[in-house]
């Protein structure tokens, strides 16, 4: 089994603060912690992208914008617009929340089209794209079906703001 250094482990961490009431002081602290611990990325709401990018300019810490977070209930066009705006403001990574309603309707064509457009916009801006699956709202079968459609760079299981908090349940199901 490979052993990792503390820095190698830190480079796997997305340091996150996505609360609606986040202040500039909290965003500055998030960025400073990311620098101190050499985390891979700061994951933030898209509105704070330019502020965090300015703090992290000239470093290897990425700025990740959360698109349509936490509900995902926006049109594809609105998500693409938010993605492009975040890229213009300095995002290196895009994390977007899948439209759960369309998943529940088993509208896989919509899910795939949403993913295709957001991934294309992200890659056109030179960014990694991740899809956020709010697994506390999904069945195991839906998670498996979505995973079969994934062509994003990486996918996540869920976040701490969803109805049951952040547990390992979704990660285990996806694997």
N, C-alpha and C positions, 0 to 999 in steps of 0.2 A: 504494500500500500504506500502510495506517495505521501510524503510529509510536506506540508506547506509552511512557509514562513508567515509571520504575522502580516507583513506587507502583502504577500500574495493573497492571503485571505481578505484583507481589507480591500484589495482591488476587485473583489467579487461583490462588494456591498454597494447597493443603491441607498444612499443616505436620504431619508424621506421626511418631508414636512408638507402635508397637503391640506391642512385645516383651513377652513374658509376665513378664519379670523387671524391668519398669519400676519405678523407685523414685519416691517423692514428689519427691526432688531433681531427677530427670530430667524429671518432669512439670512442675515449676515452671520449669525451664530451657526446656522446650519452649514454655510459655506466654509466658515473658519474651522469647524469640526471636520468637514470633509478634507480640508487641506492638512490639518493636524494629523489625521489618521490615514490619509492617502486613500480615501474611498474612491470607487470608480466613478460615481455620479451623485449629483444632488437631484432628487426627484421632487418636483414642485408643480404647483398649478401654473398653467401657461401664462397667467398675468404677471408672474414674478420672473419670467425668463430673462428679460433684459437686465434687471437688477442683479440677479445671480451671475449672469454671464460677465458683467462688468467686474464683479468681485473675483471671479475665477479666471479672468482673462490671462493668457500666458501660462496656464497650468495644464496638466493632463487630466484634470477633473472635468468630466462631462456635465452638462446641464441638460436634464431630462424634463420635458414638458408633459404633464398629464392632460390628455385631450378628452373632453366630454366626461370628465371625472367628477363625481363617482358614479353617476347614473347611466351614462352612455346613451341617454334618450334625446339625441339630436339627429338631424338629417345627415346623410352622407356629405352633402355639400357644406353644411356648417362645420362638420368635423374636419373636412379637407381645408376649409378656410382657416380654422383655428390652428391646424398643423402648419400651414404655409406661414401664417403670422408668427408662430412660435419659432420656426426656422429662421425667419427674417430677424427675429429678436435674439438669436444666438443659440437656440437649442441644438444639441448634438445628438439627442435621442428623443424619440417620440414614444410615449406610452398611451395608447388609446383604449377607452373602455368600450367593449363590444355592446351592441344593442340587444339587450336581454329580451325585450319584447319580441323582436324578430326571431330570436332563438326559440322562444316559447311557441311561436306560431310555426316553427320548423321551416322558416323562410330562408333556406340555405343559400339560395341565389342572392338574396339581399346581403346576408352575412359575408358571402364571398366577395360581392361587389364592393361592400364597405371596406373590407380588408384590402382588396386590390387597389382601390383609389388612395387609401391612406398610406399603404406601403409605397406605392409609386411616388406620391408627394414627398414622403420622408426620404426615400432613396435619391430623388431628384435634388433634394437639399443636402445630400451627403450624410444623412442621419440613419441610425439604427432605428428600427420600428419594433415595438412590442405590443402585444394585445393583452389587455387586462381582462381576465375572466373572473367575474364575481361569482365564485363557485358556491357560495352559500345560497344563491338563488337558482342554481342549476342542478339537474339530476346527473347521476354518473353517466347515463346514456348521452345526455346533451354535451357533457364535457368531452366524452370520447368522440362524438360527431364533430364538434368544433375543432378538436385537435387534428382530426383528419383533414380539415380545410386549411389548417394553419400553413401559411407560407411567409410569416413574419420572421424576423431574425431570431426572436426569442419570445416565449410567452410566459405569463405570470399566472399564479393561481388565484389570488384575491388580495384584499387589503383590509386593514384593521377597522375601517369605517363601515364595512358591510354589516348586515344584521347580526351575525354571530361572531364578529371580530375575526382576527387572523389566527387560523389554526393550520395544522399540517394536513387536514383532511383533503383539501383540494389538491395539494401537491402530490399526495400519495395516489389519488385517483388518476391524475394525469399521467404519472409514470406508468 
